[in-house]
Amino acid sequence: MKKNWLEIGISSGLVFLMIVLILAAQMALPAELRSSGFALIVLLFMVAMGLAGLKLMDMK
């Protein structure tokens, strides 16, 4: 049961972080760099979720 709550917390935290980073990129980056910024943020999000998933799989 504890692992489920940990998984929900990590996933929610990473999604919240992604949203904050996308909003920051929207406000801070010039228009011609926004799409690259968004792509980089999504790529980092996917890597972070994968690493979090591997870490949760190691927990028993």
C-alpha positions in Angstrom: 0.0 0.0 0.0 2.8 2.4 0.9 4.4 1.9 -2.6 1.2 2.9 -4.3 1.1 6.2 -2.4 4.8 6.8 -3.1 4.2 6.2 -6.8 1.3 8.6 -6.9 3.3 11.2 -5.0 6.3 10.9 -7.3 4.2 11.0 -10.5 2.2 13.9 -9.3 5.3 15.8 -8.3 7.0 15.2 -11.6 3.8 16.3 -13.6 3.6 19.5 -11.4 7.3 20.2 -12.1 6.8 19.7 -15.8 3.8 22.1 -15.8 5.9 24.7 -13.9 8.8 24.4 -16.3 6.5 24.7 -19.3 4.9 27.9 -17.9 8.4 29.3 -17.1 9.6 28.5 -20.7 6.5 30.1 -22.1 7.2 33.3 -20.1 11.0 33.5 -20.3 12.0 32.1 -23.7 11.7 34.1 -26.9 9.1 32.8 -29.3 11.6 31.2 -31.7 13.1 29.1 -28.8 9.8 28.0 -27.1 9.2 24.9 -29.2 12.7 23.7 -28.5 12.3 24.4 -24.8 9.0 22.5 -24.7 10.6 19.5 -26.5 13.5 19.5 -24.0 11.2 19.7 -21.0 9.1 16.8 -22.3 12.2 14.8 -23.0 13.5 15.4 -19.4 10.1 14.5 -18.0 10.1 11.2 -19.9 13.6 10.4 -18.6 12.7 11.4 -15.0 9.5 9.2 -15.1 11.5 6.3 -16.4 14.1 6.6 -13.7 11.4 7.0 -11.1 9.7 3.8 -12.4 13.0 1.9 -12.3 13.5 3.0 -8.7 10.0 2.0 -7.7 10.5 -1.4 -9.4 13.6 -1.9 -7.3 11.6 -1.3 -4.1 9.8 -4.4 -2.8 
